[in-house]
């Protein structure tokens, strides 16, 4: 009975890693599209969101089945319930990749403007957080999870800088207001992606240590 349960738990673990891999692919493509404004690639990212939604539903059902049928021990139950929280945050990050892709498509309807100065820095910090979050789940690495949580401040700082820059542009160049609004939405989604990565890192810490600090 225990062997069957451990096999199910391992399959659950692998499904979460698969979901993380699909997310990483979408995120990297979204970042590429932000730079090259490739509309066809943006549409593919939006379409791929359904794949992650379906995987989230599958994992959630498996978690419920295991809890109902296997009566897991406290530490195992902690992992299963945390996975249900983690996949929700992964799905939301994927949603935000799709949302950003939609705003990239909108940006293409207007005359081109330069990207905000700190955008690349914000993207790089957010990307590192998401990748380290997935790695920390795979490796059950609390130190890596803690580094993700600490890195959120960097993303928040870039968000504030870009918001100020875009506000000044809108004041001085009213013709660029539509483009600036698109960028404001994009950086809001980037900031939310970092927040969800932080949530996942906190749940990973809970799985490993039993310490729940999630807000």
C-alpha positions as CSV (number, residue, x, y, z in Angstrom):
1,X,0.0,0.0,0.0
2,X,2.8,2.4,1.0
3,X,4.7,1.6,-2.3
4,X,1.6,2.4,-4.3
5,X,1.3,5.7,-2.5
6,X,4.9,6.6,-3.0
7,X,4.6,5.9,-6.7
8,X,1.6,8.2,-6.9
9,X,3.4,10.9,-5.0
10,X,6.4,10.6,-7.4
11,X,4.0,10.9,-10.4
12,X,2.4,14.0,-8.8
13,X,5.9,15.5,-8.3
14,X,6.8,14.8,-11.9
15,X,3.6,16.4,-13.1
16,X,4.4,19.6,-11.2
17,X,7.9,19.7,-12.7
18,X,6.3,19.2,-16.2
19,X,3.9,22.1,-15.5
20,X,6.9,24.2,-14.4
21,X,8.8,23.3,-17.6
22,X,5.9,24.4,-19.8
23,X,5.7,27.6,-17.8
24,X,9.4,28.2,-18.3
25,X,9.0,27.8,-22.1
26,X,6.1,30.2,-22.2
27,X,7.9,32.7,-20.1
28,X,11.1,32.6,-22.2
29,X,9.0,33.0,-25.4
30,X,7.0,35.9,-23.9
31,X,10.3,37.6,-23.0
32,X,11.5,37.1,-26.6
33,X,8.3,38.5,-28.0
34,X,8.5,41.6,-25.8
35,X,11.8,42.3,-27.6
36,X,10.9,41.4,-31.2
37,X,7.1,42.0,-31.1
38,X,6.5,38.8,-33.1
39,X,2.7,38.7,-33.1
40,X,2.4,35.0,-34.3
41,X,4.6,33.8,-31.4
42,X,2.5,36.0,-29.0
43,X,-0.6,34.1,-30.2
44,X,1.1,30.7,-29.6
45,X,1.8,31.7,-26.0
46,X,-1.8,32.6,-25.5
47,X,-2.9,29.3,-27.0
48,X,-0.5,27.3,-24.8
49,X,-2.2,28.6,-21.7
50,X,-4.9,26.0,-22.2
51,X,-2.3,23.2,-21.8
52,X,-1.2,24.5,-18.4
53,X,-4.9,24.9,-17.3
54,X,-5.6,21.3,-18.2
55,X,-2.5,20.1,-16.4
56,X,-3.5,22.1,-13.3
57,X,-6.9,20.5,-13.3
58,X,-5.3,17.0,-13.7
59,X,-2.9,17.5,-10.8
60,X,-5.6,18.9,-8.5
61,X,-7.8,15.8,-9.2
62,X,-4.8,13.5,-8.4
63,X,-4.2,15.4,-5.1
64,X,-7.8,14.9,-4.1
65,X,-7.8,11.2,-5.0
66,X,-4.6,10.5,-3.1
67,X,-6.0,12.3,0.0
68,X,-9.3,10.5,-0.2
69,X,-7.9,7.0,-0.9
70,X,-4.4,6.8,0.7
71,X,-4.9,8.6,4.0
72,X,-1.4,10.1,3.9
73,X,0.9,10.8,6.9
74,X,1.1,14.4,8.1
75,X,4.4,15.2,6.2
76,X,3.0,13.7,3.0
77,X,-0.3,15.5,3.5
78,X,1.6,18.8,3.9
79,X,3.3,18.2,0.5
80,X,0.1,17.3,-1.3
81,X,-1.9,20.3,0.0
82,X,1.1,22.6,-0.7
83,X,1.2,21.2,-4.3
84,X,-2.4,22.3,-4.7
85,X,-1.4,25.8,-3.8
86,X,1.8,25.7,-5.9
87,X,0.0,24.7,-9.1
88,X,-2.5,27.6,-8.7
89,X,0.4,30.0,-8.6
90,X,2.1,28.4,-11.6
91,X,-1.2,28.6,-13.5
92,X,-1.5,32.3,-12.7
93,X,2.0,33.0,-13.8
94,X,1.2,31.3,-17.1
95,X,-2.0,33.4,-17.3
96,X,0.1,36.5,-17.0
97,X,2.4,35.4,-19.8
98,X,-0.7,35.2,-21.9
99,X,-1.9,38.6,-20.7
100,X,1.4,40.2,-21.5
101,X,1.3,38.6,-25.0
102,X,-2.1,40.2,-25.5
103,X,-0.7,43.6,-24.6
104,X,2.3,43.1,-27.0
105,X,-0.2,42.5,-29.8
106,X,-2.0,45.8,-28.8
107,X,1.4,47.6,-28.8
108,X,1.8,46.7,-32.4
109,X,-1.2,48.7,-33.4
110,X,0.5,52.0,-32.3
111,X,3.6,53.8,-33.5
112,X,6.7,52.3,-31.9
113,X,8.2,53.8,-28.8
114,X,11.3,52.9,-26.8
115,X,10.9,50.4,-24.1
116,X,11.1,51.7,-20.5
117,X,14.8,51.9,-19.3
118,X,14.5,49.4,-16.4
119,X,12.3,47.0,-18.3
120,X,15.1,44.6,-19.1
121,X,16.3,44.6,-15.5
122,X,12.8,43.9,-14.2
123,X,12.3,41.0,-16.7
124,X,15.7,39.5,-15.8
125,X,15.0,39.6,-12.1
126,X,11.5,38.1,-12.5
127,X,12.8,35.4,-14.9
128,X,15.5,34.4,-12.4
129,X,12.9,34.2,-9.6
130,X,10.6,31.9,-11.6
131,X,13.5,29.6,-12.7
132,X,14.9,29.4,-9.2
133,X,11.4,28.7,-7.8
134,X,11.1,25.7,-10.2
135,X,14.6,24.5,-9.3
136,X,13.9,24.9,-5.6
137,X,10.9,22.6,-6.0
138,X,12.8,20.0,-7.9
139,X,15.7,20.0,-5.4
140,X,13.7,20.7,-2.2
141,X,16.2,23.5,-1.7
142,X,15.1,25.9,1.0
143,X,18.1,28.3,0.5
144,X,17.1,28.7,-3.1
145,X,13.5,29.3,-2.1
146,X,14.6,32.0,0.4
147,X,16.7,33.7,-2.3
148,X,13.5,33.9,-4.5
149,X,11.6,35.6,-1.7
150,X,14.4,38.1,-1.1
151,X,14.7,38.9,-4.8
152,X,11.1,40.2,-4.9
153,X,12.2,43.6,-3.7
154,X,14.3,44.1,-6.8
155,X,11.3,43.5,-9.1
156,X,9.2,45.9,-6.9
157,X,11.9,48.6,-7.2
158,X,12.1,48.3,-11.0
159,X,8.3,48.5,-11.1
160,X,8.4,51.8,-9.2
161,X,11.1,53.2,-11.5
162,X,9.2,52.2,-14.7
163,X,5.9,53.6,-13.4
164,X,7.6,57.0,-12.7
165,X,9.2,57.0,-16.2
166,X,6.0,56.2,-18.0
167,X,4.1,58.8,-16.0
168,X,6.6,61.5,-17.1
169,X,6.3,60.3,-20.7
170,X,2.5,60.5,-20.6
171,X,2.7,64.1,-19.2
172,X,5.3,65.3,-21.8
173,X,4.1,63.3,-24.9
174,X,0.4,62.7,-24.8
175,X,0.5,61.0,-28.2
176,X,2.3,58.1,-26.5
177,X,-0.3,57.6,-23.8
178,X,-1.8,54.4,-25.4
179,X,1.7,52.8,-25.6
180,X,2.5,53.8,-22.1
181,X,-0.7,52.3,-20.8
182,X,0.2,49.0,-22.5
183,X,3.6,49.1,-20.8
184,X,2.0,49.9,-17.4
185,X,-0.1,46.8,-17.8
186,X,2.8,44.7,-18.8
187,X,5.0,45.7,-15.8
188,X,2.0,45.1,-13.5
189,X,1.8,41.5,-14.8
190,X,5.6,41.1,-14.5
191,X,5.3,42.3,-10.8
192,X,2.4,39.8,-10.2
193,X,4.5,37.0,-11.7
194,X,7.2,37.7,-9.2
195,X,4.6,37.7,-6.4
196,X,3.4,34.3,-7.4
197,X,7.0,33.0,-7.6
198,X,7.4,34.3,-4.0
199,X,4.2,32.4,-3.0
200,X,5.5,29.2,-4.5
201,X,8.9,29.6,-2.7
202,X,7.1,30.0,0.6
203,X,5.0,26.9,0.0
204,X,8.2,25.0,-0.9
205,X,9.8,26.2,2.4
206,X,6.7,24.9,4.2
207,X,6.9,21.5,2.5
208,X,10.5,21.0,3.6
209,X,10.5,22.7,7.1
210,X,6.8,22.7,8.2
211,X,7.1,26.4,8.7
212,X,4.1,28.3,7.2
213,X,4.9,31.9,6.4
214,X,2.7,32.4,3.4
215,X,0.6,35.6,3.5
